[in-house]
Amino acid sequence: MILSSMRDVVFGYGNEPVIKGLSLDIEAGQFIGITGPNGAAKTTLLKLMLGLLKPWSGTVTLNRELNGAGRPVIGYVPQQVASFNAGFPSKVIELVRSGCYARLGLFGRFSKQQEALVERSLRQVEMWEYRNSRIGELSGGQKQRICIARALAQQPQVLVLDEPVTGMDAASRSGFYQLMRHDVTSHGRTVIMVTHNLGETSSYLDTVISLERKEQEGWTCLVTNSCSVHFGQEA
């Protein structure tokens, strides 16, 4: 099933397009990596495919059949979530609980099920023991993990991660990739991740979208399946 379909998309900043004439289909129920050099518009592509940015021209369509109520629930963890400063007053568990608010509604109250979901989300990223810590007191990698836990607590159909392992050590990165692989395989979640570490992530991914630029040409998008065989090219 197609999650997001982009056709002839053009987008840029100022007067210069950074993405030009891009057509791309994103499959649901996969672990997808987006990679490319610095300046390759990876984050821009991510935001366009999710409807967070409006293209100058062309179309972006999100599949609403993934959620019977309409737009699929998307959990998004942006870059630089480690910017919470030392004076940030909230506790870890308070931030992760906030991921449940959209499903509770205006006057909804936390149930045992929601509390269990928050605990499970924190345990999945190995941050349960820090639940009562102040966010501003954590390391950059720990802040990254609790923001991922908050996204998991939303119970999203689609989890979008922009360089999520920043600040994590090698063992933590490996554990995180395994967790995402399990979520996709066992629970049918779609995970889309911007990464610079293709060497250590490729064995976990179903699809790799590589942004490359040839001399005096625009960005070219190459789509690669898990067998490392190019099965499509969209420019």
Backbone torsions as a table, in degrees:
resi	resn	phi	psi	omega
1	MET	NA	137.2	179.5
2	ILE	-79.7	128.3	176.0
3	LEU	-86.0	-50.3	-177.2
4	SER	-139.2	135.4	-179.3
5	SER	-124.2	123.8	179.7
6	MET	-114.0	134.0	-179.3
7	ARG	-133.7	119.0	175.1
8	ASP	52.5	43.8	-175.2
9	VAL	-79.9	133.3	174.0
10	VAL	-125.7	131.4	178.3
11	PHE	-154.6	147.3	177.2
12	GLY	-160.7	-172.5	179.0
13	TYR	-124.9	136.9	-173.6
14	GLY	68.5	-127.5	178.8
15	ASN	-106.4	0.2	-174.4
16	GLU	-105.8	123.5	174.7
17	PRO	-72.9	137.9	173.7
18	VAL	-103.7	-21.7	172.8
19	ILE	-126.9	129.9	-173.3
20	LYS	-138.7	119.5	175.2
21	GLY	65.6	36.3	-175.6
22	LEU	-87.5	129.0	172.8
23	SER	-124.6	129.7	-172.4
24	LEU	-160.1	138.0	173.0
25	ASP	-111.5	133.5	177.1
26	ILE	-107.4	122.1	-179.0
27	GLU	-82.8	140.0	175.1
28	ALA	-76.9	157.6	175.5
29	GLY	72.4	28.7	178.8
30	GLN	-128.7	160.4	169.8
31	PHE	-100.1	110.1	-170.2
32	ILE	-115.3	130.3	175.6
33	GLY	-107.3	138.2	173.8
34	ILE	-114.5	122.9	-175.0
35	THR	-135.7	165.4	-179.1
36	GLY	157.8	167.2	-178.7
37	PRO	-69.7	168.4	174.2
38	ASN	-56.3	138.2	-179.3
39	GLY	84.2	8.1	-175.9
40	ALA	-86.8	10.5	175.7
41	ALA	64.4	31.2	-179.6
42	LYS	-64.0	-47.4	179.8
43	THR	-66.1	-37.2	176.9
44	THR	-61.8	-44.5	176.9
45	LEU	-59.5	-43.3	179.6
46	LEU	-58.3	-49.4	-177.6
47	LYS	-67.5	-34.1	177.5
48	LEU	-66.1	-45.7	-175.9
49	MET	-66.7	-22.2	179.7
50	LEU	-97.4	1.1	179.7
51	GLY	78.3	14.6	178.3
52	LEU	-81.2	-19.6	171.8
53	LEU	-124.8	145.6	178.5
54	LYS	-98.6	125.9	-178.6
55	PRO	-67.3	152.5	173.8
56	TRP	-62.0	-41.3	176.8
57	SER	-152.2	167.6	-174.1
58	GLY	89.3	-178.5	-175.9
59	THR	-130.0	146.9	172.1
60	VAL	-129.2	123.6	-176.9
61	THR	-122.7	124.7	174.7
62	LEU	-96.2	136.0	179.8
63	ASN	-75.4	115.3	-178.5
64	ARG	-86.9	-4.7	179.9
65	GLU	-73.5	-15.5	178.4
66	LEU	-66.4	-23.6	179.0
67	ASN	-131.4	117.5	-176.0
68	GLY	-57.2	-22.9	-178.9
69	ALA	-87.5	-2.1	-180.0
70	GLY	129.7	-131.5	-175.9
71	ARG	-55.4	134.2	179.0
72	PRO	-62.8	150.2	176.7
73	VAL	-75.7	123.7	-176.5
74	ILE	-118.0	124.0	172.0
75	GLY	-96.9	122.7	-172.9
76	TYR	-122.7	124.3	175.6
77	VAL	-115.3	107.2	-176.9
78	PRO	-78.8	175.8	173.1
79	GLN	-68.9	160.7	169.9
80	GLN	60.4	34.5	175.4
81	VAL	-70.3	-11.8	179.9
82	ALA	-76.6	9.9	-176.0
83	SER	-80.4	-3.6	173.5
84	PHE	-55.9	125.0	-177.4
85	ASN	-87.7	175.3	-173.3
86	ALA	-62.3	-22.3	-179.2
87	GLY	-89.8	2.6	-179.1
88	PHE	-63.3	121.6	-165.5
89	PRO	-82.9	-21.4	-171.3
90	SER	-70.5	152.2	173.2
91	LYS	-87.0	159.5	-179.9
92	VAL	-55.2	-48.7	-174.9
93	ILE	-65.9	-30.3	177.9
94	GLU	-66.6	-41.0	179.0
95	LEU	-65.4	-43.9	-178.1
96	VAL	-68.3	-37.2	175.9
97	ARG	-59.1	-34.0	-177.9
98	SER	-62.1	-19.8	176.3
99	GLY	-67.5	-18.0	-179.0
100	CYS	-90.4	-11.2	-169.2
101	TYR	-61.8	-38.1	-176.8
102	ALA	-60.9	-35.7	179.6
103	ARG	-79.3	-22.4	-178.1
104	LEU	-77.9	-27.8	-175.6
105	GLY	83.1	178.6	-172.2
106	LEU	-62.1	-42.1	-175.4
107	PHE	-113.7	17.8	-179.9
108	GLY	-68.7	150.1	179.3
109	ARG	-118.9	147.3	179.8
110	PHE	-65.6	131.5	176.5
111	SER	-104.2	175.6	175.6
112	LYS	-61.6	-32.2	179.6
113	GLN	-65.5	-42.6	178.5
114	GLN	-66.3	-40.4	178.9
115	GLU	-63.7	-38.5	177.5
116	ALA	-66.2	-36.6	178.3
117	LEU	-65.1	-42.2	178.0
118	VAL	-62.5	-45.2	178.7
119	GLU	-61.8	-44.9	-179.5
120	ARG	-62.1	-41.1	-179.4
121	SER	-63.1	-42.0	178.3
122	LEU	-68.7	-38.2	178.4
123	ARG	-67.1	-34.3	-180.0
124	GLN	-61.8	-31.0	179.1
125	VAL	-104.4	13.3	175.5
126	GLU	59.7	43.6	-179.6
127	MET	-126.3	12.3	-178.4
128	TRP	-61.8	-38.6	-177.5
129	GLU	-67.7	-14.2	179.0
130	TYR	-99.9	13.5	-170.3
131	ARG	-59.3	-29.7	-178.9
132	ASN	-100.7	8.3	178.0
133	SER	-79.4	152.2	173.7
134	ARG	-75.3	135.8	-175.7
135	ILE	-60.1	-40.2	-177.3
136	GLY	-65.3	-14.5	-178.6
137	GLU	-90.5	-6.5	-175.3
138	LEU	-84.7	161.6	174.5
139	SER	-74.2	168.6	179.7
140	GLY	-59.7	-43.8	179.5
141	GLY	-65.0	-36.5	178.1
142	GLN	-68.3	-39.4	176.5
143	LYS	-62.2	-38.9	177.9
144	GLN	-60.3	-43.1	-177.1
145	ARG	-66.2	-40.2	-178.1
146	ILE	-71.0	-28.9	175.2
147	CYS	-69.4	-34.2	173.6
148	ILE	-66.4	-41.6	177.5
149	ALA	-60.6	-41.0	177.6
150	ARG	-60.2	-42.8	178.8
151	ALA	-64.3	-40.3	178.0
152	LEU	-64.0	-35.0	-179.9
153	ALA	-66.9	-17.8	175.5
154	GLN	-73.1	-12.3	-175.1
155	GLN	52.7	54.9	-175.4
156	PRO	-77.2	151.1	168.9
157	GLN	-76.1	-27.3	-179.1
158	VAL	-128.4	127.1	178.2
159	LEU	-114.0	120.7	-174.8
160	VAL	-115.4	124.5	-170.8
161	LEU	-129.4	119.4	-178.8
162	ASP	-100.6	99.0	-177.1
163	GLU	51.0	62.6	-169.8
164	PRO	-74.0	-17.8	-173.5
165	VAL	-96.9	13.1	177.0
166	THR	-56.0	126.9	178.7
167	GLY	88.0	-5.4	178.9
168	MET	-89.7	148.1	174.9
169	ASP	-79.8	175.1	-173.0
170	ALA	-61.2	-42.1	-179.3
171	ALA	-65.1	-40.6	179.6
172	SER	-67.1	-39.6	178.3
173	ARG	-62.0	-45.3	-180.0
174	SER	-61.0	-44.3	178.7
175	GLY	-62.6	-37.7	179.3
176	PHE	-65.9	-45.8	178.7
177	TYR	-60.7	-39.4	178.8
178	GLN	-64.0	-40.1	178.1
179	LEU	-62.0	-45.5	179.7
180	MET	-65.0	-39.5	178.5
181	ARG	-62.0	-41.1	178.0
182	HIS	-64.2	-43.0	179.7
183	ASP	-59.3	-41.9	-179.2
184	VAL	-69.3	-48.8	-174.2
185	THR	-70.6	-42.6	-172.9
186	SER	-92.4	-27.5	-174.3
187	HIS	-118.5	-0.7	175.6
188	GLY	71.8	14.1	179.4
189	ARG	-72.6	147.8	171.9
190	THR	-94.5	126.5	177.7
191	VAL	-119.5	124.1	178.3
192	ILE	-118.3	122.3	-171.7
193	MET	-131.6	124.8	168.9
194	VAL	-79.8	130.8	-176.5
195	THR	-146.9	147.1	169.7
196	HIS	-99.7	-8.4	-171.5
197	ASN	-103.3	56.4	-176.4
198	LEU	-61.7	-31.8	-179.5
199	GLY	-59.6	-37.7	-177.9
200	GLU	-96.3	-8.1	-178.1
201	THR	-106.3	-19.4	-169.2
202	SER	-58.5	-33.9	-178.0
203	SER	-70.6	-16.2	179.9
204	TYR	-95.2	-17.8	-169.9
205	LEU	-89.4	147.5	171.6
206	ASP	-87.2	-37.8	-174.9
207	THR	-140.7	140.0	174.5
208	VAL	-119.3	127.7	173.7
209	ILE	-106.0	112.7	-176.4
210	SER	-107.1	125.8	175.2
211	LEU	-96.8	120.4	-178.9
212	GLU	-129.8	153.0	-179.1
213	ARG	-130.3	123.9	176.2
214	LYS	-92.0	156.1	-176.0
215	GLU	-56.5	129.4	178.1
216	GLN	61.8	24.2	176.5
217	GLU	-130.7	167.4	178.3
218	GLY	-80.3	-175.8	179.7
219	TRP	-71.4	135.5	176.1
220	THR	-109.9	135.6	-177.8
221	CYS	-106.1	115.8	177.7
222	LEU	-105.7	130.4	-178.8
223	VAL	-109.1	125.4	-175.0
224	THR	-124.5	135.0	178.1
225	ASN	-86.7	-178.5	-173.6
226	SER	-68.2	-13.3	177.7
227	CYS	-90.5	8.0	179.2
228	SER	59.9	36.6	176.0
229	VAL	-117.2	125.6	178.3
230	HIS	-66.4	120.7	178.2
231	PHE	-111.7	0.7	178.0
232	GLY	-168.5	153.5	175.8
233	GLN	-139.6	126.5	179.6
234	GLU	-121.7	132.2	-178.8
235	ALA	-118.7	NA	NA
